[in-house]
Amino acid sequence: MSRPSTPLLSPEIIGEAALALSAAGEPFGVNAIARRLGVRPSSLYNHVDGMDGIVELMRGRLVEDYRVEPQGESWDEYLLALLREQRRMYADHPQLVPLLVGKTITHPAVIAAYDDLATVLVEGGFPEGDVLAVIGILDAFAIGFGLDLASPEEVWQPGEETRTLGRILENGERGDARSDRTFELGARLLVDSLRTRFRS
């Protein structure tokens, strides 16, 4: 029997299958990925180191799909562009967040993206001793607003006895409009505070 011209399995194929399951809101464990690819679960272990390896492949593919590379713009413009894209990434794959934050980052493409960010910050005048803290703040901000974008149309449903919240909600924005406005305000407040704290 001749060997197929296109390999049935590779790390890239496995990562893409896992992301497709995630995007569809379906389970993406080893058995589910194997079913999607039409192979036995044991076959995946020839290409990946279990679920941890699959998560890292997914992380790498996400960064490649949502990568924001510096183009010589100012550090604050770069941070705003990066936060917008990361927010979209986490909103598109909210069920991945617990897995992504629970595993050490090793994928070369992801490390390269963080190196870009660290370089932009240092070249922008941020003290090297504060760069990791700033990166952690940016990550937490993007994850939080990504999950907010994936939240239901009606985030709050107060009863009749609220003093202020109910009135504000009656006249307030909802859904993506609320989330977009909140994100843009928060992102600019964050960048402004970083400018004041580290560049004054």
C-alpha positions in Angstrom: 0.0 0.0 0.0 1.4 3.4 -1.0 2.0 6.1 1.6 -0.4 9.0 1.4 1.1 12.1 -0.2 -0.3 14.3 2.6 0.5 13.1 6.1 -2.5 12.2 8.2 -0.9 13.6 11.3 1.6 16.3 12.3 1.9 18.7 15.2 0.4 21.4 13.0 -2.6 19.2 12.0 -3.2 18.2 15.6 -3.1 21.8 16.8 -5.5 23.0 14.0 -7.9 20.2 14.8 -7.9 21.1 18.5 -8.5 24.8 17.8 -11.3 24.0 15.4 -13.0 22.0 18.2 -12.4 24.8 20.6 -13.8 27.4 18.3 -16.9 25.2 17.8 -17.4 25.1 21.6 -16.8 21.3 21.6 -14.5 19.3 23.9 -10.9 19.2 22.6 -9.4 16.4 24.7 -7.1 13.7 23.1 -10.1 11.4 22.3 -12.1 14.2 20.7 -9.2 15.3 18.6 -8.5 11.7 17.5 -12.1 11.3 16.5 -12.0 14.5 14.4 -8.9 13.4 12.6 -10.1 9.8 12.2 -7.2 8.2 14.0 -6.7 6.3 17.2 -5.8 8.4 20.3 -2.5 6.5 20.7 -1.5 7.8 17.2 -1.4 11.4 18.5 1.2 10.5 21.1 3.7 9.9 18.2 3.5 13.7 17.5 2.7 15.4 20.8 3.4 15.1 24.4 -0.1 14.5 25.6 -2.6 17.2 26.4 0.1 19.6 27.6 1.7 19.3 24.2 -1.6 19.9 22.4 -2.3 23.0 24.5 1.1 24.4 23.6 0.4 23.7 19.9 -2.9 25.5 20.2 -1.1 28.5 21.9 1.4 28.7 19.2 -1.2 28.6 16.5 -3.2 31.3 18.2 -0.2 33.6 18.4 0.5 33.0 14.7 -3.1 33.8 13.8 -3.4 36.9 16.1 0.2 38.1 16.1 0.9 41.8 16.2 4.5 42.6 15.3 6.1 45.9 16.0 6.3 48.2 12.9 8.3 51.0 14.3 5.3 52.7 16.0 5.5 54.3 19.5 5.2 51.9 22.4 1.8 53.2 23.4 0.4 52.7 19.9 1.8 49.2 19.8 0.3 48.3 23.2 -3.2 49.5 22.1 -3.0 47.4 18.9 -1.7 44.4 20.8 -4.4 44.6 23.5 -7.1 44.9 20.8 -5.9 41.7 19.0 -5.4 39.7 22.2 -8.8 40.7 23.4 -10.3 39.3 20.2 -8.2 36.1 20.5 -9.4 35.4 24.0 -13.0 36.3 23.1 -12.8 33.8 20.2 -11.5 31.0 22.4 -12.7 31.7 26.0 -12.7 28.0 27.0 -9.0 27.9 26.4 -8.1 30.5 29.0 -7.9 28.1 32.0 -5.6 25.8 30.0 -3.4 28.5 28.7 -2.8 30.2 32.0 -2.1 26.9 33.7 0.9 25.9 31.6 4.4 27.2 31.2 4.9 28.9 27.9 7.5 27.1 25.7 6.3 27.5 22.1 8.9 29.4 20.1 6.4 31.7 18.3 4.8 32.7 21.6 8.2 33.3 23.2 9.1 35.5 20.2 5.9 37.5 20.6 6.7 38.1 24.3 10.2 39.1 23.3 8.8 41.6 20.9 6.7 43.1 23.7 9.6 43.2 26.1 11.8 44.9 23.5 9.2 47.5 22.7 8.8 48.3 26.4 12.6 48.6 27.1 13.1 50.6 24.0 10.2 52.8 25.1 12.1 53.7 28.3 10.5 51.2 30.7 12.9 50.0 33.4 13.9 46.4 32.8 13.1 45.5 36.4 9.5 46.5 35.8 9.0 44.9 32.3 7.7 41.5 33.5 5.2 43.1 35.9 3.9 45.3 33.0 3.6 42.2 30.7 1.6 40.5 33.5 -0.7 43.5 33.8 -1.2 43.6 30.0 -2.0 39.8 29.9 -4.5 40.0 32.7 -6.2 43.0 31.0 -6.5 41.3 27.7 -7.8 38.1 29.2 -10.4 39.9 31.3 -11.7 41.9 28.4 -11.6 38.9 26.1 -13.9 37.1 28.5 -16.0 40.3 28.8 -16.5 40.3 25.0 -17.6 36.7 25.2 -20.1 37.5 28.0 -23.9 37.5 27.5 -25.8 40.4 26.0 -27.3 41.2 29.5 -24.4 41.1 32.0 -26.5 42.3 34.9 -30.2 41.7 35.7 -30.9 43.6 38.9 -34.2 43.5 40.8 -36.4 46.4 41.5 -34.7 47.7 44.6 -31.4 48.9 43.2 -30.7 52.6 43.9 -28.6 53.4 40.8 -27.6 50.4 38.8 -31.1 49.6 37.4 -31.5 53.2 36.1 -28.1 53.2 34.5 -28.8 49.9 32.8 -32.1 51.2 31.3 -30.2 53.8 29.4 -26.9 52.1 28.9 -25.3 50.3 26.0 -25.5 46.5 25.8 -23.7 43.6 24.2 -20.7 44.3 22.0 -21.3 48.1 22.1 -20.9 48.2 25.8 -17.9 45.8 25.8 -16.2 47.8 23.0 -16.7 51.1 24.7 -15.5 49.7 28.1 -12.5 48.1 26.5 -11.4 51.2 24.7 -11.8 53.4 27.8 -9.9 50.8 30.0 -7.1 50.4 27.4 -6.5 54.1 27.2 -6.6 54.5 31.0 -4.1 51.6 31.3 -1.8 53.1 28.7 -2.1 56.6 30.3 -1.3 55.2 33.7 1.7 53.4 32.4 2.9 56.6 30.7 2.5 58.5 34.0 4.1 55.8 36.2 7.1 54.8 34.0 7.7 57.7 31.7 7.2 60.7 33.9 
